[in-house]
Amino acid sequence: MKIMTQFLAHRGTPGNYSLTEMAAGAIGDDVLVAITPEEVKEFLCDKAYGHRDPGPHDFPTGCRANTLVVYKKAISWFLPRQAHP
C-alpha cells in the first residue's frame, strides 16, 4: 500500500490517502481507471533512473529489476480488473 501512495503522489493525484483508508477502498474507481500504462512506466523509470525519460546511455542506479517487479505488482493489485477482448 505504501508503494501505491508513492505512485499516487508521483502522479499528482489529489488527496492524502493513509494506509488504512487505502485498505478500506477509499481510492475511487474513477482515479484507478484513469491510470495509464505510460504513467506506471514513468513512475518505474523515476524509481530506477532518477528521471522519467531515460536515454540509451543511462544506467539504473535507484533500484534493481526485481524491485521494479514488486512495485509493478503492488500497483497492479489496486487496479480494477478490465475485460480484455
N, C-alpha and C positions, 0 to 999 in steps of 0.2 A: 504494500500500500504506500510505502514511503516513496517508492520509485514512481508510482502514478502521481503523487503530489508534486514530485520534482518535474515530471513531464508536463503537468497542467500549468505549473508556474513558468516553465520554459516556453510553453505555447502561448502564454499570456491570457489564460482563461481567468475571468474574474471570479473572485471568491477565494476564501482561505479554508480549504477542507481539512478537518482534522482526521486522524486515522479512524476514530470511532464513527464519525459521520460517513466516511467512505465505506466502512464495513456495513453500515446500515443502509447503504444505497443512496446517499444524499446527492450524488452526481446525477444530474438529469440525463435522460436518454438523448435529448437534443444536443447536449455537449458531446456525448460519446459518439454519436452518429456522425458528427461534423469532423471528427478526427480523420485526417488523410494519411495515406502511407508516406507521402512526402514529409509531413510533419514528424512522423516517427523516425524517418531517415535522418532528418536534420538534428533531432534530439540525440540519436545514437552517434552521429558524426561529431556533435559537440562534445559528447562524453569521451569519445575515443581520441579525437584530434585536437579538441580545444576550440574548434570553429565549425560552422555549419556547412562549409563548402570546401572540402579538402581537395588539393590538387594531386596530380600523379606522383609528385616528389615528396608529399607529406607522409610522415610515419605516425602510426597511432602511439601516443605516449600516455594517454589518460587511463586506458584500461585494456584488458585482453579480450580476445574474441569470445571466450566463454562467459565473461561478464556481460558482454553485449547480448548474448543469447538469453541470459537471465533477465536483463532489462526488457528485451522484446517480449518475452513470455509474460512478464509481470504486467506490461501494458496491455497485451492481447487478452489477458484474463478479464479485464474490465469491459472490453468492447462487446457490444451486443452482437449476438450471432446473426449473420445475414445469410439469406438463402442465395446460393450460387446456382446459376442455370446449368 
